């Protein structure tokens, strides 16, 4: 069997010196899912808070709610970045709902770190698209001028 190796734009990002997150930051599908993920994760956090209040969650029940929110959030991240990215492994098993030293949830810090990469990728995609469209327009104009001679 022969193998083809093509540039798919996939980049690797080492998370806190540990696991590698792999995705194409200029993929418009990733960008779209990344934007949608923020709302999905906010809904998961809201659901966790509401369930916690309704059950007056403490102790084991609170831990169960945190584990459920962590699992759902990691499912969203897998949807955004692809099945090959295991966020339990990438983050050393840390619960994404945990609060980090800066007072933010781990998932918030993860999004803050990834946002510039995804944003730059989206801008690179749009720039490449604009250049392609400009080149196509120039070619059409040149063909029109040639035909008019």
HUGIHU-V504232 format. One record per residue. N is the residue number from 0. RES is the residue in one small letter. OMEGA is omega in degrees with one decimal (NA if undefined). D_LAST is the distance of its C-alpha to the last C-alpha in Angstrom with 2 decimals. Layout:
n,res,omega,d_last
N,RES,OMEGA,D_LAST
N,RES,OMEGA,D_LAST
This chain:
n,res,omega,d_last
0,x,176.1,52.39
1,x,-178.5,49.33
2,x,174.9,48.38
3,x,175.3,45.02
4,x,-179.0,44.98
5,x,176.2,42.00
6,x,177.9,41.50
7,x,179.6,42.16
8,x,-178.4,42.44
9,x,177.7,46.18
10,x,178.9,48.15
11,x,179.1,51.91
12,x,178.0,54.06
13,x,-177.7,57.74
14,x,177.5,59.88
15,x,178.6,62.82
16,x,-176.9,63.07
17,x,-174.4,63.57
18,x,179.3,61.33
19,x,172.6,57.60
20,x,-178.0,55.31
21,x,174.4,52.14
22,x,177.0,49.01
23,x,-177.0,45.29
24,x,179.3,45.09
25,x,178.1,41.34
26,x,-178.5,41.88
27,x,176.5,41.13
28,x,176.5,43.88
29,x,-179.6,46.40
30,x,-179.9,45.33
31,x,179.8,45.75
32,x,178.9,49.13
33,x,179.1,50.23
34,x,179.2,49.71
35,x,-175.9,51.57
36,x,-179.3,54.34
37,x,178.5,55.60
38,x,179.6,56.48
39,x,-178.9,58.01
40,x,175.4,60.15
41,x,178.0,61.24
42,x,177.3,62.36
43,x,178.4,64.31
44,x,179.0,66.01
45,x,178.7,66.83
46,x,179.7,68.27
47,x,-179.6,70.35
48,x,-179.6,71.71
49,x,178.5,72.56
50,x,179.1,74.27
51,x,178.2,76.15
52,x,-177.3,77.42
53,x,-178.0,78.33
54,x,-173.7,80.31
55,x,-170.3,81.66
56,x,171.4,80.34
57,x,175.0,82.23
58,x,-174.5,83.04
59,x,-180.0,81.97
60,x,178.5,80.09
61,x,177.9,77.99
62,x,177.9,77.21
63,x,178.4,76.18
64,x,177.5,73.82
65,x,179.0,72.27
66,x,178.5,71.87
67,x,179.2,70.25
68,x,177.6,67.79
69,x,-179.8,67.04
70,x,-179.9,66.38
71,x,179.9,64.07
72,x,178.2,62.18
73,x,174.5,61.71
74,x,177.7,60.39
75,x,180.0,57.76
76,x,176.4,56.82
77,x,176.6,56.59
78,x,-178.6,54.28
79,x,-167.5,52.06
80,x,176.0,52.00
81,x,-176.4,52.79
82,x,-177.0,55.86
83,x,-179.5,55.96
84,x,179.5,57.05
85,x,-173.4,60.78
86,x,171.0,61.58
87,x,-180.0,65.32
88,x,-177.6,64.79
89,x,-174.9,62.14
90,x,176.6,64.44
91,x,177.4,67.72
92,x,-179.4,69.00
93,x,174.6,68.86
94,x,-177.1,68.95
95,x,177.6,65.80
96,x,179.2,67.96
97,x,177.4,70.11
98,x,-179.6,70.10
99,x,-178.2,69.05
100,x,-179.2,70.63
101,x,178.4,68.17
102,x,179.2,69.40
103,x,173.2,66.25
104,x,178.8,66.09
105,x,-179.3,64.80
106,x,177.5,61.92
107,x,177.8,60.94
108,x,178.4,60.93
109,x,179.5,58.89
110,x,178.6,56.21
111,x,179.0,56.25
112,x,-176.8,55.68
113,x,-174.5,52.92
114,x,179.7,51.03
115,x,179.4,49.27
116,x,-179.3,48.19
117,x,179.1,46.85
118,x,179.0,45.21
119,x,177.7,43.48
120,x,178.6,42.35
121,x,178.4,40.91
122,x,177.6,39.07
123,x,177.9,37.68
124,x,-178.9,36.51
125,x,177.9,34.79
126,x,178.4,33.18
127,x,178.2,31.88
128,x,179.5,30.58
129,x,178.6,28.83
130,x,178.4,27.22
131,x,179.8,26.12
132,x,178.2,24.66
133,x,178.6,22.85
134,x,178.5,21.38
135,x,178.3,20.31
136,x,177.4,18.71
137,x,179.8,16.86
138,x,178.1,15.66
139,x,179.4,14.54
140,x,178.3,12.69
141,x,178.8,10.97
142,x,178.8,10.16
143,x,179.2,8.93
144,x,179.3,6.57
145,x,-179.6,5.47
146,x,-178.4,5.52
147,x,-179.3,3.83
148,x,NA,0.00
